[in-house]
Amino acid sequence: MRTPHVDRIRRSLGLLGAVAASNFRRLRHPTTLSFAVTWRCNLRCRTCNIWRRAPTDGELTPAQADDFFRRTDGFRWVGLTGGEPLLRPDLAAIVDAAARCRTLDTIQINTNGQLREAALALLEHVRRRHPRLRVVLTVSVDGPPDVHNRIRGKAGAWERAAATFVAAKSVRGVKAQVGYTICADNLGRFAAAYEALRSAWPALRFDDVNVNVFQTSGHYYGNEGMAPPDDTALFREIDAILALDRDRPSVNNALRRRYLRLYQRYLAERRSPLRCQALSVTCFLDPAGDLYPCVVFPRVLANVRSLEGGLRDLWGTAAARALHRQCSSGGCPACWSPCNAFSAIGGSLLRAALT
């Protein structure tokens, strides 16, 4: 009988094998799914218009999600996002559905950190019901308190987010981390944000932090037309972050450093510096069940409610192969978002190391 520890090693090796294979061919099944489980949100962020969306009556139910994952057994990493996913009272059942994937190694929950007790209850549920899974909780923090609260549109938002991050750090078997998005409103404030977080959690390391750069998307963020950060100032901010980062080696640190350095190249060329892995390694699912290549490219491949044979059958169709070729050849909006950048780095390891 396999122990959870042995089971986890087996799944981790499977994930590494899939990363290696993606360097040479299109995968027969995606390893990574980003699933926005709701558009509902309890903040009013300046960088995103998800909160302006009308409530979605047609969100995938736990039963529908369960049916999808039952027929789509092959994911190794599932990220649950929104909106604010913790506003779904049935989020634990969605996690249970994703855990149907026998290959699943990691479940990640992204939150704005305003619902600490709901976050802790969910983490305890996952650790109790699914001990074989790696669990990651990413709490969004976009500056020191004054900057974060202004961006998020709510007084006290930083304090609640920091409290959720600190509380999650005490949950055994959970990797709690911070997600920081560089935008026009917080340029030059990363160092202050890091020090503010360290005042709340003195043991803070760079391994606890993911860094993203503001992106626009019509079908996800609904923020077309919003001003991106100034290129020159953004280039300097990336240099400043990399200069501060003297943390020990880790997978997270290595990916962040390479992502940021390659973002500087993206600023110069305005195209993905590595071959995109959308519809090979990754895909994006919205609350109503529409499946996209990613959070930026607004092409619906299918609605998962209509997939009688599961995602594996769809993956091999001419339409899916053609859309993947379009993404991998730069015929898409050509972003450099971590959702796709990390898989692109994994799928072009040699070129990523040399670029």
HELIX and SHEET records of a PDB file:
HELIX    1   1 PRO A    4  ALA A   21  1                                  18    
HELIX    2   2 ILE A   50  ARG A   52  5                                   3    
HELIX    3   3 PRO A   62  ARG A   70  1                                   9    
HELIX    4   4 PRO A   85  LEU A   87  5                                   3    
HELIX    5   5 LEU A   91  ALA A   98  1                                   8    
HELIX    6   6 ARG A  116  ARG A  129  1                                  14    
HELIX    7   7 PRO A  145  ARG A  152  1                                   8    
HELIX    8   8 ALA A  157  LYS A  169  1                                  13    
HELIX    9   9 PHE A  190  ALA A  200  1                                  11    
HELIX   10  10 PHE A  206  ASP A  208  5                                   3    
HELIX   11  11 ASP A  231  LEU A  244  1                                  14    
HELIX   12  12 VAL A  251  GLU A  269  1                                  19    
HELIX   13  13 VAL A  304  SER A  306  5                                   3    
HELIX   14  14 LEU A  311  TRP A  315  1                                   5    
HELIX   15  15 ALA A  318  SER A  328  1                                  11    
HELIX   16  16 PRO A  338  GLY A  347  1                                  10    
HELIX   17  17 LEU A  349  LEU A  354  1                                   6    
SHEET    1   A 9 VAL A 209  VAL A 213  0                                        
SHEET    2   A 9 VAL A 174  ILE A 182  1                                        
SHEET    3   A 9 ARG A 134  SER A 140  1                                        
SHEET    4   A 9 THR A 106  THR A 111  1                                        
SHEET    5   A 9 TRP A  77  THR A  81  1                                        
SHEET    6   A 9 THR A  32  ALA A  36  1                                        
SHEET    7   A 9 THR A 282  LEU A 285  1                                        
SHEET    8   A 9 ASP A 290  TYR A 292 -1                                        
SHEET    9   A 9 ALA A 302  ASN A 303 -1                                        
END                                                                             
